[in-house]
Each structure stands twice: as C-alpha cells, then as structure tokens.
Amino acid sequence: MGAGKSTLGRHLAQVLGRPFYDSDRVIEEKTGADIPWIFDMEGEEGFRRRERDVIDELTGMAGIVLATGGGVVTQEENRRHLHERGCVVYLWTPVEVQLARTRNDRNRPLLQTSDPEARLQALFQERDPLYREVAHGVVSTASGNLKKVTDQVLGCLADHASR
C-alpha cells in the first residue's frame, strides 16, 4: 500500500505505449461497487475471490501493464499466474513511507484501524517474502522520484526480456 503501483503503472504504460490495467479498478467496474463497500459486504475473503478471478483474466492478456492491489500476493494462485505469465517488479516501500502516503486515504479498508502503522508493519512482515518470491526484480519507490523509479523498472523489464 502506498508504493505508487497505480501512478507508476499508468506512467510506464504511457512510456511503453501499452494498455494499463489496475486490478482494483477492474474489480470495481465489474461489480459496480468500490473496494471498501466490497470489504464491508463480502469481507476480505469475498474480495480476494473476486481479485483472484480478475488476476487470472488480466494475466492472460499479452502486452499490458498491470498494477495490482497490495494483497494480491496472499493467494498462491495469484502469485503463480503473475510470475509465470509476466514480468513482476516488486515496488518495495518502507512502512514509514507507506504510512505517510496513505495517512488520509479512506479507501483502504485494511487501514481503517486505531493503529495504521502497526497494521502496515504487520502487512509488510507477511507480504514482503511473498512479493520477493513472485518478483523478477525489486525496485525501491522510497524516493518518490517517478523518472528514477521508471528507469529502474525499465531496467528490470529489459533484464527479464534478455533471459
């Protein structure tokens, strides 16, 4: 959360001349409801089920740039589809930066708690190893410099293509 996946994804798609998809937005379009509403009505399990279907669909498409929700890696099937069907770049972001970037965002159901920092730390501990498992490359977004991060992601893509 707060890594800049959507912002970077849109920019990268422009640079590469490819279509951009944000899996959370696709879920919202398909359901006609926003993510917090889905969490409220169906719980995290219901949301993850919808997310799994969308990830299967989107990773089956060639030549796209995909930004996923932060918890996508919690499902083994998602990790497998992402890793096998594309080039995954883990946008690593320290918890303190995530907290600063998400502080006033009410559209993040998992952070609607009395201690968002503790929640982010717990999520980081759970998800970091999973991101590293699925990723073909790791890039830090802590600097917030879009050009620098884009150049590093393009480097990861080039490395992956040359294998």
C-alpha positions in Angstrom: 0.0 0.0 0.0 1.3 3.4 -0.9 4.1 2.1 -3.1 2.9 4.0 -6.1 1.7 1.0 -8.2 -1.1 2.8 -10.0 0.8 6.0 -10.6 3.9 4.2 -11.8 1.8 1.7 -13.8 0.0 4.5 -15.7 3.2 6.3 -16.4 5.0 3.1 -17.5 2.2 2.2 -19.8 2.5 5.6 -21.5 6.3 5.2 -21.9 5.9 1.7 -23.4 2.8 2.5 -25.4 0.8 -0.3 -23.8 -2.6 -0.5 -22.2 -2.8 -0.1 -18.5 -5.0 -2.0 -16.1 -5.4 -1.5 -12.3 -6.9 -4.8 -10.9 -8.7 -2.9 -8.2 -10.4 -0.6 -10.7 -11.3 -3.6 -12.9 -13.0 -5.2 -9.8 -14.9 -2.0 -9.1 -16.0 -1.8 -12.8 -17.2 -5.4 -12.8 -19.1 -5.1 -9.5 -20.3 -1.5 -9.8 -19.1 -1.0 -6.2 -15.9 0.4 -4.6 -13.4 -1.7 -2.7 -14.4 -0.5 0.8 -18.1 -1.5 0.0 -17.0 -4.9 -1.2 -15.0 -5.4 2.0 -17.9 -4.3 4.1 -20.4 -6.6 2.3 -18.3 -9.6 1.5 -15.3 -9.4 3.8 -11.8 -9.8 2.8 -12.4 -13.4 1.7 -15.1 -12.2 -0.8 -12.9 -9.5 -2.2 -9.9 -11.9 -2.6 -12.2 -14.3 -4.5 -13.1 -11.5 -6.9 -9.5 -10.4 -7.1 -8.3 -14.0 -8.0 -10.8 -14.1 -10.9 -9.6 -10.7 -12.2 -5.9 -11.5 -11.9 -6.5 -14.8 -13.8 -8.2 -12.8 -16.6 -5.7 -9.9 -16.7 -2.6 -12.1 -16.6 -3.9 -13.9 -19.6 -3.6 -10.8 -21.7 -0.4 -10.0 -23.5 1.4 -6.7 -23.8 -0.2 -4.9 -20.9 1.0 -3.0 -17.8 -0.8 -4.2 -14.7 -1.0 -2.6 -11.2 -2.4 -5.0 -8.6 -3.8 -4.4 -5.2 -1.3 -4.8 -2.3 -2.7 -8.1 -1.0 -2.7 -9.9 -4.4 0.3 -12.0 -3.3 -1.6 -13.5 -0.4 -3.2 -16.0 -2.8 -0.9 -18.7 -4.2 -2.8 -18.9 -7.5 -2.3 -15.2 -8.0 1.5 -15.5 -7.3 1.8 -18.3 -9.8 -0.2 -16.5 -12.5 1.7 -13.3 -12.0 5.1 -14.9 -12.0 4.5 -17.3 -14.9 2.6 -15.0 -17.2 4.5 -11.8 -17.0 7.4 -9.8 -15.6 6.7 -8.8 -12.0 8.5 -5.9 -10.4 8.1 -5.5 -6.6 7.9 -1.9 -5.7 9.5 -2.0 -2.3 8.5 0.8 0.0 9.4 1.2 3.7 6.5 1.3 6.2 7.1 4.9 7.2 6.8 6.0 3.6 3.6 3.9 3.1 2.2 5.5 6.2 2.9 9.0 5.0 1.4 8.3 1.6 -1.8 6.6 2.9 -2.4 8.7 6.0 -5.5 10.5 4.7 -6.8 7.8 2.3 -10.2 6.4 3.4 -10.4 4.0 0.5 -8.1 1.4 2.2 -10.2 -0.9 4.3 -7.3 -2.7 5.9 -6.0 0.6 7.3 -9.3 1.7 9.0 -7.9 0.8 12.4 -6.7 2.7 15.5 -3.1 2.0 14.7 -2.5 2.1 10.9 1.3 2.0 11.4 1.1 -1.3 13.3 -1.2 -2.7 10.6 1.2 -1.6 7.8 4.1 -3.2 9.7 2.2 -6.5 10.1 1.2 -6.5 6.4 4.8 -5.8 5.4 6.1 -8.7 7.5 3.5 -11.0 6.0 3.8 -9.8 2.4 7.4 -8.9 1.8 8.6 -12.5 1.5 5.7 -13.3 -0.9 6.5 -10.3 -3.1 10.1 -11.4 -3.2 9.0 -14.9 -4.2 7.0 -13.8 -7.1 9.1 -10.8 -8.3 11.5 -10.9 -11.2 13.0 -7.6 -9.9 12.8 -5.3 -6.9 12.8 -1.5 -7.1 12.6 0.9 -4.2 10.0 3.7 -4.5 11.0 5.4 -1.3 12.5 8.4 -3.2 9.2 9.2 -4.8 11.1 10.2 -8.0 8.9 8.9 -10.8 11.6 9.1 -13.5 14.2 7.3 -11.4 11.8 4.5 -10.5 10.5 4.2 -14.1 14.1 3.9 -15.4 14.8 1.2 -12.8 11.6 -0.7 -13.7 12.5 -0.5 -17.4 15.9 -2.0 -16.5 14.1 -4.9 -14.7 12.0 -5.4 -17.8 15.0 -5.4 -20.1 16.8 -7.9 -17.8 13.8 -10.2 -17.8 13.4 -10.0 -21.6 17.0 -10.9 -22.2 16.7 -14.2 -20.2 
